[in-house]
Amino acid sequence: MPIIKEPIDFINKPESEAKKWGKEEEKRWFTKLNNLEEVAVNQLKNKEYKTKIDNFSTDILFSSLTAIEIMKEDENHNLFDVERIREALLKNTLDRDAIGYVNFTPKELGINFSIRDVELNRDISDETLDKVRQQIINQEYTKFSFISLGLNDNSINESVPVIVKTRVPTTFDYGVLNDKETVSLLLNQGFSIIPESAIITTIKGKDYILIEGSLSQELDFYNKGSEAWGAENYGDYISKLSHEQLGALEGYLHSDYKAINSYLRNNRVPNNDELNKKIELISSALSVKPIPQTLIAYRRVDGIPFDLPSDFSFDKKENGEIIADKQKLNEFIDKWTGKEIENLSFSSTSLKSTPSSFSKSRFIFRLRLSEGAIGAFIYGFSGFQDEQEILLNKNSTFKIFRITPITSIINRVTKMTQVVIDAEGIQNKEI
């Protein structure tokens, strides 16, 4: 039998041991990198620079491909550093799992209530712990930026009341950064934490909620790889449809979607037998091959589903500059986190997080579609190859569990505030 090695864990060991290990592992990793990759990774030791890269690496996941092409015209753009860091992390391997610790802000977990007592900002009550547990246990929270996990409590930010402890498997690509103050594990973008337990712990006189959870990586294509997935899973989709189902679905995709969705949103009033027949054929076509595995799909909308004007903006003008209106953002986050939104019509989603060209939509649904959800990847239909679309059945309900503000980059000088709305797809299985 193979020998199972205990994970690397320095929580109760001298800081000198962690520093020694970190220095050796960082040196070993850096021998695999080219000069530009090493420079980009080393700059992450500067907290101000790391914050900048974390924010930017998140924003570009949702910025248009047109904007990204404009960025590439500047050889010194942060985009290239992000790409170099991604590549550097793919080059490292470790022979043992490691235990790491990272702060999560309450908002990153979709928590919009105070965790510590307001007066002293020190104590956490059992009632608060119960509320947190009810909200987060077994939910999946993706970090869009790179993740830095400390090896002990020296890396903990005392102003952030939530600490996540997790085991990083050797199967995940991660690097080791060793700076003057701390040793940290650096993970690539797109990893998520699944909280499994939560307790109150006290460190240096302050209470924290300590969450133990596992690392995961959701099936989220962002802007590459979805074509191959679609071909593998839906290459034979059209051949499984009846002539009537195929005709109804093609009609919907090309022109009927406006009339059909308007009719459904108005609760089928006045009654229209022709549209009713098309709707039932489309629903039955979508049920022929349900979603085969849990994955992430995106849907961009205007303000109307949230009872806001279609041209609603999270930005404001201040001192001649366009900046995010934090009051509007906080009000929206507080109002909609935990709420459900039902779409009576069919829902078009995309496996791409990045639109081809600039989109004015301020609201980006990031939907977790469960295995067996009624819907289909639109594969093999003329004119839809670039959309990477998954069409969901009518009467889909989305439960919002987290809202993240981002800055969408439009061009060299213009930016726009948007929100990424993480939601569970709760779909009506009746057709």
C-alpha positions as CSV (number, residue, x, y, z in Angstrom):
1,M,0.0,0.0,0.0
2,P,1.2,3.5,-0.7
3,I,2.3,5.6,2.2
4,I,-0.1,8.4,2.9
5,K,1.8,11.5,4.0
6,E,0.3,13.8,6.7
7,P,-0.5,17.3,5.3
8,I,1.9,20.2,5.9
9,D,0.5,22.2,8.9
10,F,2.4,24.8,10.8
11,I,-0.4,26.2,13.0
12,N,1.2,25.0,16.3
13,K,4.8,25.0,15.2
14,P,7.5,27.7,15.5
15,E,7.4,30.4,12.8
16,S,11.0,29.5,11.9
17,E,9.9,26.1,10.6
18,A,7.3,27.6,8.3
19,K,9.8,30.2,7.0
20,K,12.4,27.5,6.3
21,W,9.9,25.4,4.5
22,G,8.6,28.4,2.6
23,K,12.0,29.5,1.5
24,E,12.9,26.1,0.1
25,E,9.6,25.6,-1.7
26,E,9.6,29.1,-3.2
27,K,13.1,28.6,-4.5
28,R,12.2,25.2,-6.0
29,W,9.1,26.7,-7.7
30,F,11.0,29.7,-9.1
31,T,13.5,27.5,-10.9
32,K,10.6,26.4,-13.2
33,L,9.6,30.0,-14.1
34,N,10.9,32.4,-16.8
35,N,12.0,35.8,-15.7
36,L,8.8,37.6,-16.5
37,E,6.7,35.0,-14.5
38,E,9.1,35.3,-11.5
39,V,8.8,39.1,-11.5
40,A,5.0,39.0,-11.7
41,V,4.8,36.5,-8.9
42,N,7.3,38.3,-6.7
43,Q,5.3,41.5,-7.0
44,L,2.4,39.8,-5.1
45,K,4.5,40.2,-1.9
46,N,3.6,43.9,-2.1
47,K,0.2,44.2,-0.4
48,E,-0.9,47.2,-2.5
49,Y,0.1,45.5,-5.7
50,K,-1.6,42.3,-4.7
51,T,-4.9,44.1,-4.0
52,K,-4.7,45.8,-7.4
53,I,-4.0,42.4,-9.1
54,D,-6.8,40.7,-7.2
55,N,-9.4,43.3,-8.2
56,F,-8.2,43.4,-11.8
57,S,-8.0,39.6,-12.2
58,T,-11.7,39.5,-11.1
59,D,-12.8,42.3,-13.3
60,I,-11.4,40.9,-16.5
61,L,-13.3,37.6,-16.1
62,F,-16.4,39.6,-17.0
63,S,-15.1,42.4,-19.3
64,S,-15.7,42.1,-23.0
65,L,-13.3,40.5,-25.4
66,T,-13.1,43.8,-27.2
67,A,-11.9,45.5,-24.0
68,I,-9.3,42.8,-23.4
69,E,-8.0,43.2,-27.0
70,I,-7.5,46.9,-26.3
71,M,-5.6,46.1,-23.1
72,K,-3.2,43.9,-25.1
73,E,-2.1,46.9,-27.1
74,D,-0.2,48.1,-23.9
75,E,2.7,45.8,-23.3
76,N,2.9,47.0,-19.7
77,H,-0.7,46.3,-18.9
78,N,-1.7,44.4,-15.7
79,L,-3.4,41.9,-18.0
80,F,0.0,40.4,-18.8
81,D,1.0,40.0,-15.2
82,V,-2.3,38.2,-14.5
83,E,-1.6,35.8,-17.4
84,R,2.0,35.2,-16.2
85,I,0.9,34.4,-12.7
86,R,-1.7,32.0,-14.0
87,E,1.0,30.2,-16.1
88,A,3.4,30.2,-13.2
89,L,0.9,28.4,-11.0
90,L,0.5,25.7,-13.6
91,K,4.2,24.9,-13.4
92,N,4.4,23.9,-9.7
93,T,3.8,20.6,-8.0
94,L,4.1,19.6,-4.4
95,D,4.3,16.1,-3.0
96,R,2.1,16.7,0.1
97,D,-1.2,18.3,0.9
98,A,-1.0,21.5,2.9
99,I,-3.3,23.2,5.5
100,G,-3.9,26.9,4.9
101,Y,-5.9,29.7,6.4
102,V,-7.6,32.6,4.7
103,N,-9.9,35.5,5.7
104,F,-13.2,35.7,4.0
105,T,-15.1,39.0,4.4
106,P,-18.8,38.5,5.4
107,K,-19.9,39.9,2.0
108,E,-17.8,37.2,0.2
109,L,-20.0,34.7,1.9
110,G,-23.2,36.6,1.2
111,I,-23.6,37.7,4.9
112,N,-25.1,41.1,5.2
113,F,-25.4,41.3,9.0
114,S,-22.8,42.2,11.7
115,I,-20.8,39.3,13.0
116,R,-19.0,40.9,15.9
117,D,-20.7,43.0,18.5
118,V,-21.1,46.6,17.3
119,E,-19.7,48.4,20.4
120,L,-16.4,46.5,21.0
121,N,-16.0,44.8,17.6
122,R,-14.7,41.8,19.6
123,D,-17.2,39.2,20.7
124,I,-19.4,36.9,18.6
125,S,-22.6,35.5,20.0
126,D,-23.9,31.9,19.7
127,E,-27.0,33.3,17.9
128,T,-24.8,34.9,15.3
129,L,-22.9,31.7,14.8
130,D,-26.2,29.8,14.3
131,K,-27.3,32.3,11.6
132,V,-23.9,32.0,9.8
133,R,-24.1,28.2,9.9
134,Q,-27.6,28.2,8.5
135,Q,-26.6,30.4,5.6
136,I,-23.2,29.0,4.6
137,I,-22.8,25.3,5.4
138,N,-22.4,23.1,2.2
139,Q,-22.8,26.2,0.0
140,E,-20.0,26.8,-2.5
141,Y,-18.2,30.2,-2.6
142,T,-15.9,30.9,-5.5
143,K,-13.0,33.3,-5.2
144,F,-12.6,35.0,-8.5
145,S,-9.2,36.3,-7.7
146,F,-6.0,34.4,-6.8
147,I,-6.2,32.9,-3.3
148,S,-3.5,33.4,-0.7
149,L,-3.7,31.1,2.3
150,G,-1.4,31.7,5.3
151,L,0.2,28.7,7.1
152,N,-0.6,30.1,10.6
153,D,-2.5,32.8,12.4
154,N,0.2,35.4,11.7
155,S,-1.4,36.0,8.3
156,I,-4.9,36.7,9.7
157,N,-6.4,40.2,9.3
158,E,-8.0,40.9,12.7
159,S,-10.5,43.3,11.2
160,V,-12.1,40.5,9.2
161,P,-14.1,38.2,11.5
162,V,-14.2,35.1,9.4
163,I,-11.3,32.6,9.0
164,V,-11.5,29.7,6.6
165,K,-9.3,26.6,7.2
166,T,-8.9,24.2,4.3
167,R,-6.7,21.4,3.1
168,V,-5.0,22.1,-0.3
169,P,-4.5,18.8,-2.2
170,T,-1.5,18.2,-4.3
171,T,-3.8,17.7,-7.2
172,F,-4.4,21.5,-7.2
173,D,-1.7,23.7,-8.7
174,Y,-0.4,26.1,-6.0
175,G,2.7,28.0,-5.4
176,V,4.5,29.0,-2.1
177,L,5.3,32.7,-1.4
178,N,7.9,33.5,1.3
179,D,8.1,37.2,2.2
180,K,9.5,39.0,5.3
181,E,6.3,38.6,7.4
182,T,4.5,35.4,6.3
183,V,4.6,32.3,4.2
184,S,1.5,31.7,2.1
185,L,0.1,29.2,-0.4
186,L,-1.0,30.8,-3.7
187,L,-3.9,29.2,-5.6
188,N,-5.0,30.0,-9.1
189,Q,-8.3,31.8,-9.9
190,G,-11.6,30.0,-9.8
191,F,-11.2,27.9,-6.7
192,S,-14.1,27.7,-4.3
193,I,-14.6,26.9,-0.6
194,I,-17.4,24.6,0.6
195,P,-17.9,25.3,4.4
196,E,-18.5,22.1,6.3
197,S,-18.4,23.3,9.9
198,A,-18.2,26.6,11.8
199,I,-17.1,27.4,15.4
200,I,-16.2,30.5,17.4
201,T,-12.5,30.8,18.2
202,T,-10.6,33.5,20.0
203,I,-7.2,34.8,18.8
204,K,-5.3,37.5,20.7
205,G,-8.5,38.6,22.5
206,K,-10.8,38.8,19.5
207,D,-13.5,36.3,18.4
208,Y,-13.5,34.9,14.9
209,I,-15.8,32.4,13.2
210,L,-13.5,29.6,12.1
211,I,-14.9,27.7,9.1
212,E,-13.4,24.4,8.1
213,G,-14.2,23.5,4.5
214,S,-13.0,21.7,1.4
215,L,-11.6,23.2,-1.7
216,S,-13.4,22.7,-5.0
217,Q,-13.3,23.9,-8.5
218,E,-16.7,24.5,-10.2
219,L,-17.2,23.7,-13.8
220,D,-17.0,27.3,-15.0
221,F,-15.6,27.8,-18.4
222,Y,-15.4,31.7,-18.1
223,N,-14.3,32.3,-21.7
224,K,-12.7,29.1,-23.0
225,G,-13.4,25.4,-23.4
226,S,-17.2,25.4,-23.5
227,E,-17.3,24.5,-27.2
228,A,-15.6,21.1,-26.6
229,W,-18.0,20.5,-23.7
230,G,-21.0,21.3,-25.8
231,A,-19.8,19.0,-28.7
232,E,-19.2,16.1,-26.3
233,N,-22.5,16.4,-24.4
234,Y,-24.9,17.7,-27.0
235,G,-23.3,16.7,-30.4
236,D,-26.2,14.3,-31.0
237,Y,-29.0,16.6,-29.5
238,I,-30.7,17.5,-32.7
239,S,-30.9,13.9,-33.8
240,K,-32.9,13.1,-30.6
241,L,-35.7,15.7,-31.3
242,S,-38.9,15.0,-33.2
243,H,-39.6,17.0,-36.4
244,E,-42.1,19.1,-34.5
245,Q,-39.8,19.7,-31.5
246,L,-37.0,20.8,-33.8
247,G,-39.2,23.1,-35.7
248,A,-40.6,24.8,-32.6
249,L,-37.1,25.2,-31.1
250,E,-35.6,26.6,-34.3
251,G,-38.5,29.0,-34.6
252,Y,-38.0,30.2,-31.0
253,L,-34.3,30.7,-31.5
254,H,-34.6,32.8,-34.7
255,S,-37.8,34.9,-34.1
256,D,-40.5,33.4,-32.0
257,Y,-38.7,34.1,-28.6
258,K,-40.1,37.6,-28.4
259,A,-43.8,36.7,-28.8
260,I,-43.4,33.5,-26.7
261,N,-41.6,35.1,-23.8
262,S,-43.9,38.1,-23.7
263,Y,-46.9,35.7,-23.6
264,L,-45.4,33.7,-20.8
265,R,-44.6,36.8,-18.7
266,N,-48.2,37.9,-19.1
267,N,-49.4,34.5,-17.7
268,R,-50.7,33.4,-21.1
269,V,-53.3,36.2,-21.3
270,P,-55.1,36.4,-23.6
271,N,-55.0,32.7,-24.4
272,N,-53.3,31.7,-27.6
273,D,-53.5,28.1,-28.7
274,E,-50.8,28.4,-31.3
275,L,-48.3,29.7,-28.8
276,N,-49.3,27.2,-26.2
277,K,-48.5,24.4,-28.6
278,K,-45.1,25.9,-29.4
279,I,-44.3,26.3,-25.7
280,E,-45.1,22.7,-24.9
281,L,-43.0,21.5,-27.8
282,I,-40.0,23.6,-26.7
283,S,-40.3,22.5,-23.1
284,S,-40.5,18.9,-24.2
285,A,-37.4,19.4,-26.4
286,L,-35.5,20.9,-23.5
287,S,-36.3,17.8,-21.4
288,V,-34.9,15.4,-23.9
289,K,-31.4,15.9,-22.7
290,P,-31.2,17.6,-19.3
291,I,-28.0,19.3,-18.0
292,P,-25.6,16.3,-17.4
293,Q,-23.6,17.8,-14.6
294,T,-23.5,20.8,-12.2
295,L,-22.0,23.8,-14.0
296,I,-22.0,27.6,-14.1
297,A,-23.9,29.6,-16.7
298,Y,-24.2,33.4,-17.1
299,R,-27.2,35.6,-17.8
300,R,-26.9,39.4,-18.2
301,V,-30.0,41.4,-17.5
302,D,-31.1,45.0,-17.0
303,G,-32.7,46.5,-13.9
304,I,-36.3,45.4,-14.6
305,P,-36.2,42.0,-12.8
306,F,-35.1,44.0,-9.7
307,D,-37.9,46.6,-10.0
308,L,-35.4,49.1,-11.2
309,P,-35.3,51.1,-14.5
310,S,-33.8,49.3,-17.5
311,D,-31.0,51.9,-17.6
312,F,-30.2,51.8,-13.9
313,S,-26.6,52.6,-13.0
314,F,-24.5,51.9,-9.9
315,D,-22.2,54.8,-10.8
316,K,-22.3,58.5,-10.0
317,K,-20.4,61.6,-11.0
318,E,-18.2,63.1,-8.3
319,N,-15.5,65.8,-8.8
320,G,-15.7,65.3,-12.5
321,E,-15.1,61.5,-12.3
322,I,-17.4,58.5,-12.7
323,I,-17.2,56.3,-9.6
324,A,-19.2,53.6,-7.9
325,D,-22.0,54.7,-5.7
326,K,-21.4,52.6,-2.6
327,Q,-24.7,53.5,-1.0
328,K,-26.6,52.2,-4.1
329,L,-24.5,49.0,-4.1
330,N,-25.0,48.3,-0.4
331,E,-28.7,48.9,-0.6
332,F,-29.0,46.5,-3.6
333,I,-26.9,43.8,-1.9
334,D,-28.8,44.0,1.4
335,K,-32.2,43.9,-0.3
336,W,-31.5,41.0,-2.7
337,T,-29.1,38.6,-1.0
338,G,-31.1,35.5,0.0
339,K,-34.1,36.4,-2.3
340,E,-35.6,34.3,-5.1
341,I,-36.3,35.6,-8.6
342,E,-38.7,33.6,-10.9
343,N,-38.6,33.9,-14.7
344,L,-41.9,32.8,-16.2
345,S,-40.4,32.7,-19.7
346,F,-37.6,30.6,-21.1
347,S,-34.1,31.8,-19.9
348,S,-31.2,32.2,-22.3
349,T,-27.8,31.7,-20.5
350,S,-24.3,31.4,-21.8
351,L,-21.3,29.3,-20.7
352,K,-19.1,32.4,-21.4
353,S,-18.6,34.9,-18.6
354,T,-17.0,37.3,-21.2
355,P,-19.3,38.9,-23.8
356,S,-17.8,39.4,-27.3
357,S,-18.5,43.1,-27.3
358,F,-19.4,45.7,-24.7
359,S,-22.6,45.0,-22.8
360,K,-24.6,47.7,-21.0
361,S,-26.1,45.1,-18.6
362,R,-25.3,46.1,-15.0
363,F,-26.4,42.8,-13.6
364,I,-24.6,39.5,-14.3
365,F,-26.3,36.3,-13.0
366,R,-23.8,33.6,-12.3
367,L,-26.1,30.6,-12.1
368,R,-25.2,27.2,-10.6
369,L,-27.2,24.8,-12.7
370,S,-27.6,21.4,-11.0
371,E,-27.4,18.1,-12.7
372,G,-30.7,17.1,-14.2
373,A,-31.9,20.7,-14.6
374,I,-34.2,21.0,-17.6
375,G,-32.4,22.8,-20.4
376,A,-30.1,22.2,-23.4
377,F,-26.9,23.4,-24.9
378,I,-27.8,24.9,-28.2
379,Y,-25.5,22.9,-30.4
380,G,-25.8,22.4,-34.1
381,F,-28.2,25.2,-34.8
382,S,-27.3,27.5,-37.6
383,G,-26.2,31.0,-36.4
384,F,-25.7,30.1,-32.8
385,Q,-22.2,28.6,-32.8
386,D,-20.6,31.6,-31.0
387,E,-23.2,32.0,-28.3
388,Q,-22.3,29.0,-26.2
389,E,-26.0,29.1,-25.1
390,I,-27.8,27.0,-22.6
391,L,-31.6,27.5,-22.9
392,L,-33.4,26.8,-19.7
393,N,-37.0,25.7,-19.4
394,K,-39.8,28.2,-18.5
395,N,-40.6,28.9,-14.8
396,S,-37.0,28.8,-13.6
397,T,-36.4,30.2,-10.2
398,F,-33.0,31.6,-9.1
399,K,-32.1,31.9,-5.4
400,I,-29.4,34.6,-4.8
401,F,-26.8,33.7,-2.2
402,R,-24.1,36.3,-2.9
403,I,-23.6,39.6,-4.8
404,T,-20.2,40.8,-5.8
405,P,-19.5,44.3,-7.2
406,I,-17.0,44.5,-10.0
407,T,-15.6,47.1,-12.4
408,S,-16.1,46.3,-16.0
409,I,-13.4,47.7,-18.3
410,I,-14.9,49.3,-21.4
411,N,-11.9,50.9,-23.0
412,R,-8.6,52.7,-21.9
413,V,-10.4,55.4,-19.9
414,T,-14.0,54.2,-19.3
415,K,-15.1,51.8,-16.7
416,M,-18.6,50.7,-15.4
417,T,-19.7,49.2,-12.1
418,Q,-21.6,45.9,-12.4
419,V,-22.7,43.2,-9.9
420,V,-22.1,39.5,-10.3
421,I,-25.1,37.7,-8.7
422,D,-24.3,34.2,-7.6
423,A,-27.5,32.2,-7.6
424,E,-28.7,28.6,-7.4
425,G,-30.9,27.5,-10.3
426,I,-34.1,26.1,-8.8
427,Q,-36.0,24.8,-11.8
428,N,-39.5,23.8,-12.2
429,K,-39.2,20.1,-13.4
430,E,-42.8,20.1,-14.8
431,I,-43.1,20.6,-18.5
